[in-house]
Amino acid sequence: MDRNSAITAIKGIGAKTKEVFEKTGVYTVGDILLRFPRTYIQYPAARSFPMTEPPAEGTFCALRAAVSRTPATRQGRMPVTVLNIGGTIDAVQLIWYRMPYIRSSLEVGKQYVFYGKIIKKGGRLVMEQPAVYKPEQYEAIELCFLPVYPLSAGLTNNLMIKTMRQALADDELFSDYLPAGVRREHALCEYNYAMKQIHFPDSMDTLITARRRLVFDEFFLFIMGLQYQKAKQQRPKNPFPAARDGFAERLAQKLPYELTGAQQAALEDILQDMSGPSAMQRLIQGDVGSGKTILAFLAMAVVSHNGFQSAIMAPTEVLARQHYETYCGLCGKFGLDVAIILLTGSMTQKQKKDAYARILSHPDAMVIGTHALIQEKTVFSNLALVITDEQHRFGVKQRDAFSEKGAAPHILVMSATPIPRTLAIILYGDLDISVVNEVPAKRLPVKNCVVNTGYREKAYAFLKKQADLGHQAYVICPLVEASEAAEAENVTDYAKRLNEVFGGSVSVGLLHGRMKSGEKNGIMERFARNRIQVLVSTTVVEVGVNVPNATVMMIENADRFGLAQLHQLRGRVGRGEAQSYCIMINTSDSKTAQERLEILNRSNDGFYIASEDLKMRGPGDFFGIRQSGDLAFSLADVYQDAGVLQEAAEEVKRILSEDPELAQEEHASLRAEMERFMENRLQKMSL
């Protein structure tokens, strides 16, 4: 049996189980071993009675005790079986629901180990639905790490564990493609050892060692595949050359403000690309509020000036409509006679039909829309530039489908995701990168504060004061409505509360994702026109909304949000010339939560925030954020494992500089592994 053997080569896998595995994309022994655990259970040492101190509430523990009497079972709609163990001081009540057979399976006088979570009910310690082991059974798993796998219909964790053990029985299942020198240089363990330890680790140290090797492999093979293919691929020739006649520079001079140095450099990159011999493929990476939108407009204006079409795709209708209004205003200000066409999913069939016709009849149009732009009915006549706004909100397929709407158009993607430049260069290996890391000169930095719930009354008074000065505010809550499952503020009740607090003197609006598109657009339009002074909303406002008059961002339960999301929300204020503020209400007693929020309190720099977040999470956070789209790794995390990512990138650079074709004998297995890895990724992305 080897990694390419059919899954049925594993003992115990018959035709029926084979079908279940194949539905999840598992066909071979190698496929199943790449289904890594999502977490682990470490069974603690069993505790015996009497105990010096009772087990702590909320902990999982194993209790060894003799059954002194037959458990009692209460019959009814739901049978409940109860057994008391321990003495008067350390007593624990065991409860099983809908398991009456437990009564006959436990013999009086015999010892068992009961494993489960300790909770408190009615002042006594209780363990509900405990697993039952004979002492020798528990000794076999005591202190071991047992994997817990992601499951689908027809699969159980026990089946996964049994299958993995069978597959890993072969000591040399894999040949290690990494040269021994590379493993020594980066302190990486051997591949077979890593696979065994990631599934069934002997200790936390061996788990860390195994994970580091497999994370290195994922980054290494991914970057190697990108760079290898990039070197072989020729960028398409530029079918839409833009003249360098100073048009963009003249428009920029008419703006009511001066472009920052970073904006000017990025604009120059764009103009050089669009006038060069090859089609542009560029990423504009800029922090919130850094002015990416005006760069997109100038690029599209240049394309129209040269007689071609351009299109920008936004992730939400609110943002698409805002771009449309901004572009209409700018074209009016600059005296540009250009057709600006909006296309969104919520438009009526008549409106869509009219948009389709205008796109075909205006060869120099600026088209603005949402996912509707990549629908089959949308046909462009002369598409020279496609722009994807908020790149992290779209998958690879969507980006590709957009670019395929034209014949090798220029591609510009914009992202506010604060990835350090070195990581961006690695991860967006197919794109050239421009970084916009300055904010417009007239904008004052946002003033931040992290406070507890006792500050709310003062915060409400501050909102009222800002409204009286003619400014506006956002209040963000994590929930749409009250929930039994989570104790957190919700927009429905919060908006009512603020109406009561302000007594009608301040106009309060309500916004959340469950509303229909037309309703959401109407509310945002009223807020943009200052008809709503305080907008109580969920995080639907985090992407791109531009209301320069808004000066306060108040975030309830701020400890429940990620740092990147909090930074995006904060970016909705500070867009005008007035001083802006961000109030983060921390409802957690956790020291870690306070430390995280203090990162935002100290800085408005998204790149710094991302770096500090990385340091806080550290290598111990095994199963952190899973990236989406083209960054979907099985184990690796681009933030958490940034150090390993950098090492892998440097190793790829060294190897390809010495052997660009990977033709040397020592790199033969490396090339084969890279090709297999990239093929598997393509298959996953197509599922």
N, C-alpha and C positions, 0 to 999 in steps of 0.2 A: 504493500500500500504506500502511495506517495501523495503529494498534495494535489495531483491531477486526477487521482482515482475518483470514480463516481462515489457519491455519498453512500450508496448501498454497500460499498466495501467495508464500511464500519459495521461491526457486529451489532445486531439488533435493529438495523434500519431496513425495514421491508418496503414493499411497494406503496402501502398506504402512507407511512411516515415520509417516504421519499416525495410523494406528491405534496404533502404539507410543507416540506422544506423548499421545494421548487417554487411554490407560490411566494416565498419570501426571497427568491433569488439565490438560493443555495443549491448548487448542483454537484460540487466536488468537496473532497476533504479539506482542501485549502479554503474554500468558501466558508465552511462552517467555523473554521478556526479564526476567521476574521470577524466573527460575531463576538465582540469583546463584552465582558460583563459591564452592566451599567452601575453596579455598586457591589459591595461585599458584606457578608455577615460574619462577624467573628464571635463565635460562641464563647462566653466567658467561663471561667472556672466555676464549677458547681459549688454552691454554698450549702453547708449542712446545718441542721438545727441541733442545739440552740445557737443563735447568732448573737454576737456581741452587740450588734446594732442592726436594726431592720433595714431592708433594701430601700434605697431612695426612690421616691415617687418619680415616674417618668422614665426609669431606666429599664433596660432589658436585662434579665438575670435568669440564672438556672438554680433551682432550689432542689436539693436532694432530701427526700423525706420518705419515711415508711408510712403506708396507708394503715391507719389505726381502726378505721371503720368503713363500711361500705358507703360510697357517696350517695347522697340523697338526690332524687330526681322528682321535680315538680312537673306533672303532666299538664297539658292545656294546649292552647293554639300553638305555643312554642315551648317544647320541653326544655327545662333548665336543670342542669346537673351541677351540684355543689359539693365541694370537698374542702374541709378545713385542715390545714397543716400548721405545725409549729406550736408554740406555747402561748401563754397569755400575753407576753410582752412582744414576741416576734411573730404573732399569728398572721397568716396569709390565707385568704379565701380564694380558692380556685373555682372558676365558673365556666361551664361549657354550655353554649346555646345550640339547640337542635342536634345534639350529639348524645342521645340517651344510651348508646352502646358503650360509652365510657364507663358507665356504672358496672357492667359485667366484665370489662377488660382489666380493671384494676383489682388485684387480689389483696385482701387484708393480710397484713404482716409482711408484705414484700416492699422493697425500696424501689423508688422511681426517681427520675430527674424530670422536673417540670420547667419548661422554658417559655418565657413570654415577657410582656411589658407590665410593670407594676403601676397601678393607678390607685387613687383613693376614692372610695365610695362610702358615704355615711360614716366617715371618720375611721374606716378600717382599710387596710391594704388589700387590694384585690388583683388577681391575675386572670384576665379573660381569655378564653380559647387557648390555654397553654398547650404547647406540643408536649407529648409524653414519650420519654425514652427509658429503656432499661439502662442501668448504670454503665454496663459495658458498651452499649450503643453510644451513649453520650461521651464516654472517654475517647472513642474513636474520632470524634469531631471537636472535642474540647480544645479551645485556643486556636483552632484552624480558621483560615479565611475561606469561606465558601462563597462562590460567585453567585450573583443574582443577574440573570440575563433579561434583555428585552424580549418579550414574547408576543406571539400572534396566535390566532385561533388554531387550536389543534396541538399547540406546543406547551409543555409544562417545564418548569425550572428543573425538576428532577430528570426529565428526558434530556434536556440540554446538558446537564452535568454528566450524565451517563455517557452521552455521545462524545463530549469533549474528552473525557477520560479514555475512552476507547481510541479516539483519533490520536491522542498524544502518547499512546503506549509505545509507539515506535520512537526510539531514542534519536534517530537521525532522519526525521521526516522531511526536513528542509535542508538544502545546501545554502550556506551563508554567502550571499552575493557580495557583501562588503569585504574588500581586502583587509587582511589582518592589520596592516599598518594604519588604516583609517580607524579601525575599532580601537587600537591602542591610543591613537592621537586624541580621540574624543571620549575615551573611557567608556566604551560601549560593550555590553555583554554579547555573547554569541546568540544567534537568532533562535535556535531551538530552545535554548534555556529561557530566552525572553518569552517565547510563546507559552511554555509550560508555567512560568511564574506569573504571567498576566492572568491566566485562567485559574491556577491553583497555587497562589503564593505561599511560600513557607513562612514569610514574615513581612512586616511593613517595609523593611529595607530591601528585600528581594523584589517586592512589588514596585517600589520606586525605581529600582534598577531596570526592571523589565519594561516598565512604561516609558522610561527615558529612551531606551533603545528603539522601541516601536514608534514613538513620537518622532525621533530623528529620522526613521525610515520614511514615515509619511511625508514629512517636509522635504527630505532629500529627494525622494522619487518624484514628488510633485514639481519641485523647482527644476530638477534635472529634465523632466519631460517638457516643461514650458520652455526652458532655455534651448534645449536640443531642437525642438520643433521650430522655435523662433528663428534659430540660426539657419534652418533649412527653408523656411518659408520666405517668399518674396512678397513684400506688401504690394497690393494692387496699384497699378499706375493711377495717377490722378486724372480722372475723366472730367473733373470740374475745377480747373485752375482759376484761382481768384487773382485779379490784377492787384499789384502793389501800387496803388495810385493815391494813397494818403486818405482814402475815404473814411476809414475807421478812425484815424487820428483826428480828422476834422469833426466827426460826430462827437468824439470824446471831449474835444475842446468846448463843445456847446453844452455839456453837462453842467448843472449848477454846482458841482463840486469837482475836485481834481482826483483822478484815479490814484490809488496808492502805488508805491513802487512795485509791490508784489502783483497788483492788478495789471500794471503796465507791462511787466515782464511776461505774465501769462498771456496777455493779448498779443504780444510780439510772437510768442511761441505759436499761437493759433494762426496768426497771419502768415508766418513762415511756412507752417505745415500746409495751409490751404493753397499757397502759391507754389509749393514745391513739386517735385516729380512724382511723389507717392501720396496716396490718400492718407489723410490725417487719422490717427488713432491715439487720442490723448485723454488723459484723466486730469481734471481740475480738482485738486483736493484743497478745500478751504474750510476753515472753522466757521461756525454759525456767525452770520452777520459780517462776513469778510467781503461780500460783494461779488459773488459768483454770478448772480442773475444778470447784472449789467454786462458781464463778459459774454454770456450766452446771447443777449440781445445784439451786441455789437457784431458777434460772429454771424448771426442770422441776417443782420442788416447788410453785411458785406456780401453774403451769398446772394441776397435779393438784388443788390447793386450790380452784380455780375450776371443777372438774368436767370438764376437758379432758385429752386425751392429749398426750404429748410423746415425742420419739424423738431419740436421739443416735447418730450413725454414726461409728465409729472405723475407722482404716485397717488395723488388725491384730486378730486374735482375742485375742492376749495383752492388748492394751489394752482391748478390749471387755469381757473377763472381769474385768479389774481395775476398770473403771468399775462393773460389776455388783456386785462385792463391796463396793466403796466405798459405793455407793448403798444397798445392803442394810444396811450398818453404820450409815450416817447416819440412815436411816429408823427403824431400831431405837432409836438414841440419842434421836431427836426424838419417838418415839412416833407416827410417821405410819403410818396404815393404808392403804398404797398398794401396788397390784400392780406389782412390778418384774419385767420380762420380758426374758430374754436370747434373742437370735436370731443364730446364726452359721452359716457354711457347713458346718462340720465336724460339726454336730449330726446325730444320726440322724434318719431320716424321722419316727419316732414323736415324738421331741423337738420337731422342727419343727412337726409337726401340732398338738401340744399348745400350742406358742407361738402359732401362727396363731389357734387357738380362743380363747386367753386374751386376745389383742389385740382380738378382736372383742367379747368379753364384758365387758371392763373399760374403760369409757369415760374413766376418769381415770388409766390406766396410764402408768408410765414405761417406755419400751421402749429397750433398749440392744442394739446389734448392729454388724455389719460390712456389707459390700455386700449381704448377704442381705436387708437392710431394703428395698432397691429392686427386689427380684425381684417378678415378676408375682403370685406366690402370696401375698405379704405384703399384706394389706388392713387398713387402719386404719378405725376406726368414727367417730373424733372427733378427728382429729389437728390440734392447734392450734399446735405448736411443733416445728420440726426444727432440730437442731444438727449441724453438720459439724465434727468434731474433726480437727485437723491438716489444715486446708484445702488446703495445698499438695500433699497426697498424692492429692487427687481432681481429676478433670477437670471441665470445665463441664457435660458431659452428666450426670455422676453427681450433681452438686449439683442440677441442674434436675429430674432424675428423682425425687430425694428430696423436693423441695418439692411435686412434682405428686402425691404420695401423699395430700395433704390439699387442702381447699378454701381456697386462699389462706392457708396457715399463716404464723405468724411464722417468720422465718428468722434464725438466729444461726450465724455461722461463726467458728471459732477457729483462729488460726494463730500458730505460734512462729517463722515466717520473719522474720528481723530486717531488714525493709525500713524505712528511715527514714520517719517519718510523712508527710513531704511527698510521697514516692513512693507510699505506700500510698493517700493521698487521691486521687492521680491514677489509679492502676491499679485500685483498687476503687471506681470512680466511681459504681457502682450501689448501694453500701452506705454506711451511716453507720459511723463508726469510733470505737471506744473503745480506748485504749492502756493496758495494764497494765504499767507500767514500774518497779514496786517489788517487792522480794522480802519475804516475811514477816520480821518483826522478829527472831525468835529464831534465824533461820538465819545461820550464820557464812559469810562468803565462802570459796569453795573456794581452797585454796592450790595453786599450779601450779608445775611445774618441767619444763624441757625438757632432756633428757640424751641422751647417746649410749649405744651398746650396752654400754659398759664399766660402766654403772651397774646392769645387770640383777641381779647377785648381791645388791646392797644393796636393790634393789626387792623381790626375793623375801623377804628378811629382814623388810622393812617390811610386806609382805602377811601374813606369819606373825604379826608383832607385833599387827597390827590384828585378825586372827582370834582371837588369844589374848585380846584385850580384848572379844571378843564381837561385833565388827563384821564386815562383809563387803566383798568387792571384785569389781570387774569387770576382766577382762583382754581387750582387743579385738585381734583379728588380722584382716588384710585378706582372707585366703584360708581356704577350708574345708579344703583338703588341699594337700600339696606339688604344685607345678606346675613343669614345665620352662620354661614361658613367662614366669614371673615369679619373681624372687628376693625372697620376703617370707615373714613368719611365717604359719603356718596353724594353725587351732584344733585340728585332730586331733593333730598332733605336740606342740603346745604343752601341751595338757592332760596328755598322757603325761609330758612333761618336768616339769611342776609336781608331778604325783603322785610322781615320783621324788625331786624336791627336798624335798618336805614329808614323804615317807616315811609317808604315811597319817595324819599328825597334823592335817591340814587337809582338809576335804571339798572336792573339786574337781569342778565340773560342766562340761558341754560343750553348746553351743547354736549352731546355724547354720540358715540358711534352707532347706536341702535336707531337713530333718527334716519329718515329717508333723505336722500341726497339733496332734494329740493329744499327741504326744511333746514338742513345744515348750511347750505349755501346762503339761504335767506338770513339766517342768524349771523353768519360771518360777515355778510354784506352790511347788516345793520351795525355790527360792532365796528367794522372798518369806517363807517360813516359817523361814528360816535353817537349813535342812537341807543346803543347799549354801553353803559359805563363800566360795569363789572361783569365779566363773563365767567360763569362757573362752568367748568368743562372737565372732561376726562382728557387723556393724553392725545386726543385726535388733533389738537392744535400744535403738536410738537414739530410737524413737518412744514417748514417754509412759509407759514403765514406771516405777512408783513403789515403790522399796524404801528407806524412810527409814533403815534400818540399814546400808545400803551407804555406806562412807566413802572408798573408793579407786577411782578410774578410771585404769587403766594401759593406754595405747594404744601398741601395737607398730607400727612403720613409720608413725608419725604423719605423716611427710612425704608419705605417699601419699593422705591424705584432704584434702578441702576444708575451709576454715576453718569454714563453717557446719555441716558434719557433725561436726567435732571439738567445736564448741560444743554441739551437740545431745547428743553422747555425754557430755560433761562434765556436762551437766544431769541425768544419771541419779544423780549423787551430790550431797551438800550439801542433801538433802531432810529431814534430821532435825536434831536440836540439836547433835550431835557435830561436831567439826571434820572436814572432808573434804579430800581431796587428789586432784589430777590429775597423773599422771606421763606425759609424752609422750616416747616413745623416737624420736629422730631418727636414721634410718639413712642419711641423704643427706649428701654432702660439699658440696652446693650452698649457696652463700651466701643465695640467694633462699629456699630451703626453711627455713633457720634464721631468717631475717627474718620469714617468714610465721608460724612457730610462736611467735616472740617476741611477736607481737600477742596471741595467746591467753595467753601467759605473763604479760603485763602487765595484762590486763583480763578480767573475767567478764561484761562488758556486751555483749550480742549486737548491739546497734545500733552501738556503737563499733567492734566487730569487723568488721561489714559495711562500715562507712565506711572503715576502714583497708584492708580487702581491696580495695575499689574504687580507692583511691589507688595501691596497689601494682600493680594490673593495668594501669591507665592506658589511654589511647587506642590504644596500639600493639598491643594484643592483639586482633587483628582478628576472630578466629573463636573467641570465648569460649563461655561457658555459654549454651546454648539453653534458654529457659524452656519450661515445659510448660503444657498446658491453655489457659486464656484469655490467657496471656501469650506465645503462640508468635509471634514475629516472624521475618521472613526474615533480617534483618541486625542489627537492634537488640538490645541487651542492657540490661536495666533497671539493672544495677549498673554495668557498664562505661561506659555512655552516660548516666549519671545527669544530667550537666550539660546535655546536649542535650535530655533528657526534660523537665527543668525549663523550658528555653527554650520548647519546644514547648507545654507546658502554659500558660505565661504568655501566649503568643501566641493560643492558643485562647480563653483567658479574655477577652483584650482584644477580639478580633473578635466573640465572641458577646455581649459587653456592649454593643457598638456596633450589632450587627445580629443579634439573636437568631434571626431566621427565615432568615438568609443570603439575604435578598431583594434586596439591593443588586446592581446590575449587575456591579460588580467582583468579587462573590463567587459569581456564577453557576457558573463553571467549578470553583470550590473546592467548592461543594455537590455538583456532579455527581461530582467525584473522590472525595469523602468517601463518597457512596452506593455508588460502584463498589468502593471499598476494603472497606467493611463487608460488602458482598455476597460479595466474594471470601473474606473471613475466615470467614464463615458456611459457605461451600462447603467450605473446607479443614477446618473443624472437623467437618463431617459425613462426610468421607471415612473 
